[in-house]
Amino acid sequence: MASERISVVVTRRLPDVVEKRMSELFDVTLRSDDTPMSRAELSAAMKTADVLVPTLSDAIDSALIAQAGTQLRLIANYGAGVDHIDVATARQRGILVSNTPGVLTDDTADMTMALVLAVTRRIPEGLAQMQSGEWSGWSPTALLGGRVGGRRLGILGMGRIGQAVARRAAAFGMEIHYHNRKRLRVETETDLGATYWESLDQMVARMDVLSINCPHTPSTFHLMNARRMKLMKQDAVIVNTSRGEVIDENAMVRMLKAGDLAGAGLDVYEHGTDINPDLRAMKNVVLLPHMGSATVEGRVEMGEKVIINIKTFDDGHRPPDQVVPSML
Ligand code: DGY
């Protein structure tokens, strides 16, 4: 007898509790190992499933969408960023796209602050000394970093995550500045104690720390290009927990090597796992493996959002977290 439940294909392993709940609700095909699907596997899934649940490691481009079966009605992304999905083409084909905003805000903002502190206070260098057994005791001049309190933090992208970073950084005594496509309401600015800069060029030229918190879209690609990074102060630090494509990574590496930037804290990279080898070798650069949202709570809540989006859609309504091209 044919299943009456909506058929869902999930492209990666998800937390057990999420997979269990999906199995109870949907006719779900789960991934048996934690490797990304090949293009052929993705294509096959899109030919048979009613709903695809991809993650940021799946490039759902126009060619794949063009080959999708007519039964595919929803791409319920497990994650907030949708730059790996051609949302406009999906829309033309009548396929809805949803994401999981809000539930990874605090975790990502925490990680942003962790990177700010790691770079400015040289935490990895201290850790390396302890792990190698080389520490010979306290010294008045060893591993001196910079005090974060009083520094100017420029936030590029003042959405949910940018604002959560602002609150944390203010608690550390940083001065908050921001640039955003749209200026915030005055009350929100006042609440955050944030100064708006209409000109990104003017803002970056005056900041001690620049935090990238905008999504990757065609208009934010290489927003931090070589020209703009050259406006930054020599003792400034860049932190990126959003998407690598917002920064011209090679230009940043050249500046770090030349001493034209003091350091970088990166959770994301322009070419995914293909990281510029020079970055790995620099002591003033802290690299993390895209783990900004990696908390048990966050990943389960992302799964819950996916489930709600599918369930609402299956009940004949718009998924609450639908993404439309005009939002990008
Ligand atoms: C997202 O959901 O887009 C995040 O980058 C995952 O950490």
Boltz pocket constraint, residues with backbone or C-beta under 6 A from the ligand:
constraints:
  - pocket:
      binder: B
      contacts: [[A, 56], [A, 78], [A, 79], [A, 80], [A, 81], [A, 82], [A, 100], [A, 104], [A, 241], [A, 242], [A, 290], [A, 291], [A, 292], [A, 293], [A, 294]]
      max_distance: 6.0
